[in-house]
Amino acid sequence: ARQLVELLAPSVAFRESNVETNRKVWDLYAKDWRPDCEWVRKMADNLGEEWNDADLEFIGDEWSDRYSLQQVLDEFILPYCLQGCKAMEIGCGGGRVAVK
């Protein structure tokens, strides 16, 4: 068992700092993300709603259902977006919120 742990240890994301862990996981996730990937489609299946390939346009579309994303936009973002204002999304992402 110890040999197995030592063999797998370099692949475990949490060995680095939280920043390094997130960087490593995000880079792998973003690099491998495609709407037709089995793991992306499997995550989308967990949304509890009907979806199709067109719903998986941006990285992260599989993280929440349309209603929940719209609720976040309506409650936390759009009330602060006044007509004529300019905004910038800061953070790494796939554009699913910024496109709205």
N, C-alpha and C positions, 0 to 999 in steps of 0.2 A: 504494500500500500504506500509506503514511504517513497519508493521509486516512482510510482504513478504520480504522487503529489509533486515531486521534484520535476518530473517530466512536464506536467501541465502548468506549473507555477508561472513560467514566463508568459503564458497565454491569459492569465487571470488579470482582468482589467484593474482590479482594486489594489494592486500592489503599489501603484504610484500615488501621488497626491490626488485629491479630488479633481483638481484642474486637469492634471495629466490623464486621469481616468476618463473624464468627459471628452477630452480632446481625442483620445484613442478610440473610444466608442463611437463618437460622432463621426470621425473620419472614416471609420469602417462602415458605419451605417450609411452615410451619404454616398460613399464610393460604390457600394453594392446595391443601393436602392433603385429599383425599377418597378413600375406598376405590375409587371408580369412575374416578379419574383414570388416564389411560393410563400416565403415568410411574410412578405408584405400583404399578400392576398389573405393569408391566414389571420394576420392581425386585423385586417378589414372585416373579416367574417365575425369578429368579436364585437362589432359595432352594434349589433342587434337590429339592424335595418337592412333593407335591400340596397345594394350598391352595385355599380357596374364599373367597367374599366375606365370610363370617362370621369368617375369620381376620384380616381387615383391619379391626379395630375401633378401634385406637388409633394415633395418630401414631407411627411407628417400627416398627410390626408388620412392615413389609417389610424391615427391616434384618437380621434373623436368623431362622433356622429355630427352631421350637419347642424342639427338643432343646438347641440352644446357649443359648437364653435360660434354660431350666430349669437347665442346667449352671452358668451364672453365678449364678443364685439359690441353688442347692444348695451351691456351693463358696465363694461370697464374701459372701452376704447372710444366708441362713437360719441358718447356724451361730451368728450373733450375735443372732438374734431369740429371746430366751428367752420362755417363757410369761409372759404378763402385761406384757411390756415394751411400750413405745410407741416408735415410730420415725417419722421424718419424712424424706422424700426431698428433698434440696436440689439444685436444678438445674432448668434448663428442660427440659421433656420433654412427652410426650403422655400419660403415665400408664400405659404398657404394663408397666413394672416395678412401680410403686407399687400397681397393682391386684392384684398377686399377693400 
